[in-house]
Amino acid sequence: MLSTSRVYSIRELAGVPVESAGARFAPKPGAAQVGGFSARGVAENFSTEPPLSLYGSSKRASEILACEYAEAFGLPVFINRCGVLAGAGQFGKIDQGIFSFWIHSWRAKRPLKYIGFDGTGHQVRDCLHARDLVPLIAQQLQKPDAKVPRIVNVSGGMEQSASLRQLSEWCAQRFGPLPVAADKETRPFDVPWLVLDSSLAGSVWKWKPQTSLESTWSEIAAHAEKNPNWLESTAD
């Protein structure tokens, strides 16, 4: 099952102390005192207590149901909690991948806005190319009886994380400048910093992401240039 980082508690994530560091937020030194949190990011034992958002709650409920079926009927179930998936050809929708949406929108000179956190654009997420999931899923299919934890985080990690402002700086270099508006009011389910720690997937499955942040963004940008109407063609 492909799950999401949004199964982690909004309240607990919002409570992780952060500070501005250049063009992005970074956890303060005392953040490691939060359970399930370390310098590598959010681990699998971080709180999943509501609120999670309706989307996150639906994913968490699906995880629980899948695990119950696994225990009741001996089904081989593995759950991969993914960071923000990205890549060329991804739907250009804000709810289906902020990195793709931002790059496509910037190339098309569409209005963009930093929402919340004083309108700085410093909020951070990790970026994971979709094809980097394939080797992990292949292993799980080939070894369905592996006696390993059912749930692992799968992410780009700290090395492949960025803020919206950093993404804007990259887009400006690739496509030219574009003004970005600011809405300082933070929405209830937004968090300033969310990077998954996928070290468990590394130790259990010998997995790690292969595609760099620069390569992922460049692929999306090239696709946007070749498909200038992508946002319209993928809209509902």
KOLNU-598787 format. One line per 5 residues: number of its first residue (from 1); their letters; for each residue y, x, z of C-alpha. Coordinates in Angstrom, 2 decimals. Layout:
BEGIN
NUM	A	Y X Z; ...;
REM end
This chain:
BEGIN
1	MLSTS	0.00 0.00 0.00; 3.48 1.23 -0.86; 5.77 0.40 2.01; 9.32 1.45 2.85; 11.55 3.33 5.25;
6	RVYSI	13.17 0.00 6.06; 10.32 -0.87 8.45; 12.09 1.27 11.05; 14.34 -0.38 13.62; 17.93 -0.86 12.44;
11	RELAG	19.18 -0.80 16.02; 17.43 2.47 16.79; 18.48 4.07 13.50; 22.09 3.02 14.04; 21.83 4.55 17.50;
16	VPVES	20.98 8.03 16.23; 24.16 10.05 16.89; 25.65 11.52 13.71; 28.77 13.45 12.76; 30.51 14.23 9.50;
21	AGARF	29.50 17.57 8.03; 31.35 18.19 4.80; 30.68 15.30 2.43; 27.85 13.76 4.46; 26.68 12.66 7.86;
26	APKPG	24.36 14.92 9.85; 22.50 14.18 13.11; 24.17 15.62 16.19; 22.19 18.18 18.21; 21.25 15.56 20.81;
31	AAQVG	19.67 13.26 18.21; 16.25 14.85 18.72; 16.04 13.05 22.07; 15.47 9.76 20.24; 11.75 8.94 20.15;
36	GFSAR	10.12 9.65 16.78; 13.13 11.62 15.57; 13.48 15.36 14.96; 15.37 17.83 12.80; 12.97 16.86 9.98;
41	GVAEN	13.98 13.20 10.19; 12.29 9.92 11.11; 8.57 10.16 11.87; 5.88 7.47 11.78; 6.15 6.84 15.55;
46	FSTEP	9.83 5.89 15.35; 10.48 2.34 16.59; 9.61 -0.55 14.26; 11.01 -3.18 16.61; 13.30 -5.79 14.99;
51	PLSLY	15.88 -6.06 13.67; 14.56 -4.52 10.45; 16.26 -6.80 7.88; 14.37 -9.62 6.19; 13.10 -7.20 3.55;
56	GSSKR	11.97 -4.67 6.15; 10.31 -7.37 8.24; 8.33 -8.63 5.25; 7.11 -5.10 4.58; 6.19 -4.49 8.24;
61	ASEIL	4.33 -7.80 8.37; 2.40 -6.79 5.25; 1.50 -3.47 6.87; 0.13 -5.22 9.95; -1.87 -7.71 7.89;
66	ACEYA	-3.34 -4.93 5.72; -4.37 -2.98 8.83; -5.96 -6.09 10.34; -8.04 -6.62 7.20; -9.02 -2.96 7.27;
71	EAFGL	-10.29 -3.23 10.84; -11.95 -6.63 10.42; -13.76 -5.96 7.14; -13.98 -2.19 6.91; -11.58 -2.02 3.98;
76	PVFIN	-10.19 1.39 3.01; -6.45 0.96 3.55; -3.71 3.59 3.35; -0.04 2.76 3.78; 2.64 5.03 2.34;
81	RCGVL	6.13 4.46 3.71; 8.36 5.68 0.90; 11.89 7.00 0.91; 14.29 5.91 -1.83; 12.32 5.99 -5.07;
86	AGAGQ	14.14 7.16 -8.18; 13.55 8.26 -11.75; 14.37 7.65 -15.39; 13.62 4.09 -16.47; 14.01 2.60 -13.00;
91	FGKID	15.74 -0.76 -12.87; 19.47 -0.26 -12.60; 19.81 -2.53 -9.57; 21.39 -1.62 -6.27; 18.46 -3.20 -4.40;
96	QGIFS	15.89 -1.28 -6.46; 17.20 2.24 -5.97; 20.73 3.25 -5.06; 20.54 6.63 -6.85; 19.66 5.08 -10.21;
101	FWIHS	22.16 2.27 -9.76; 24.99 4.68 -8.91; 24.33 7.04 -11.81; 24.00 4.24 -14.38; 27.11 2.54 -13.04;
106	WRAKR	29.14 5.75 -13.08; 28.22 6.52 -16.68; 29.17 2.97 -17.67; 32.49 3.27 -15.76; 31.62 0.23 -13.67;
111	PLKYI	33.44 -0.40 -10.38; 31.78 1.31 -7.42; 32.52 1.04 -3.72; 31.69 2.92 -0.53; 30.76 0.18 1.95;
116	GFDGT	30.94 0.71 5.70; 31.29 3.80 7.86; 35.06 3.87 7.30; 34.55 3.89 3.54; 33.73 7.61 3.51;
121	GHQVR	30.53 7.46 1.46; 28.94 9.86 3.95; 25.80 7.75 4.52; 22.63 9.72 3.67; 19.22 8.82 2.23;
126	DCLHA	16.37 10.92 0.88; 15.36 10.75 -2.78; 11.76 10.71 -4.03; 10.77 10.82 -7.70; 8.19 8.10 -8.39;
131	RDLVP	5.80 10.45 -10.20; 5.49 12.59 -7.07; 3.60 9.69 -5.49; 0.80 9.92 -8.05; -1.10 12.92 -6.60;
136	LIAQQ	-1.11 11.31 -3.14; -2.36 7.95 -4.40; -5.03 9.72 -6.45; -6.30 11.51 -3.35; -6.40 8.28 -1.36;
141	LQKPD	-8.39 6.56 -4.12; -10.79 9.48 -4.37; -11.32 9.72 -0.60; -11.21 6.13 0.66; -13.34 6.97 3.71;
146	AKVPR	-11.15 9.81 4.93; -10.81 9.65 8.72; -7.07 10.14 8.76; -4.06 8.12 9.96; -3.61 4.98 7.88;
151	IVNVS	0.18 5.23 7.78; 2.20 8.19 6.50; 5.79 8.71 5.44; 6.31 9.90 1.87; 9.77 11.19 1.07;
156	GGMEQ	11.92 13.82 -0.53; 12.79 15.01 2.96; 15.81 16.95 4.07; 15.79 19.16 0.96; 16.15 16.14 -1.33;
161	SASLR	18.60 14.06 0.65; 22.22 13.33 -0.21; 25.16 11.12 0.62; 26.86 8.72 -1.75; 29.89 11.01 -1.80;
166	QLSEW	27.73 13.97 -2.81; 26.19 11.84 -5.54; 29.69 10.90 -6.71; 30.66 14.56 -6.89; 27.60 15.23 -9.04;
171	CAQRF	28.36 12.24 -11.29; 31.96 13.38 -11.73; 30.73 16.75 -12.99; 28.24 15.10 -15.36; 30.27 12.16 -16.67;
176	GPLPV	33.86 12.78 -15.64; 35.96 11.29 -12.82; 35.78 7.66 -11.68; 37.71 6.13 -8.78; 35.50 4.73 -6.01;
181	AADKE	36.89 1.97 -3.81; 36.34 1.84 -0.05; 35.36 -1.02 2.26; 35.53 0.22 5.84; 33.59 -2.66 7.40;
186	TRPFD	29.98 -1.72 8.17; 27.39 -4.38 7.38; 24.78 -5.36 10.03; 21.78 -3.76 8.29; 23.35 -0.53 7.04;
191	VPWLV	22.53 2.78 8.70; 24.44 6.06 8.44; 21.49 8.44 8.07; 17.87 7.81 7.09; 15.65 10.66 5.99;
196	LDSSL	11.89 10.36 6.44; 9.82 13.17 7.91; 6.71 13.39 5.70; 5.11 16.36 7.47; 2.11 14.19 8.46;
201	AGSVW	1.36 13.48 4.79; 1.61 17.22 4.24; -0.86 18.09 6.97; -3.33 15.27 6.23; -3.20 15.15 2.42;
206	KWKPQ	-1.61 18.54 1.62; 1.12 16.57 -0.12; 4.72 17.51 -0.73; 7.37 16.38 -3.23; 7.55 18.40 -6.44;
211	TSLES	10.65 17.14 -8.27; 13.99 18.49 -7.08; 17.01 16.32 -6.41; 18.87 17.90 -9.32; 15.97 17.26 -11.71;
216	TWSEI	15.62 13.64 -10.63; 19.32 12.91 -11.03; 19.46 14.73 -14.37; 16.54 12.65 -15.69; 18.27 9.44 -14.66;
221	AAHAE	21.55 10.59 -16.24; 19.84 11.50 -19.52; 18.16 8.09 -19.58; 21.50 6.40 -18.89; 23.09 8.26 -21.78;
226	KNPNW	20.29 7.28 -24.16; 20.23 3.66 -22.94; 23.88 2.66 -22.42; 23.00 -1.03 -21.93; 20.31 -0.41 -19.30;
231	LESTA	22.15 -2.20 -16.48; 22.48 -5.35 -18.59; 18.95 -5.23 -20.01; 17.34 -4.90 -16.56; 19.45 -7.58 -14.86;
236	D	17.86 -10.84 -13.80;
REM end
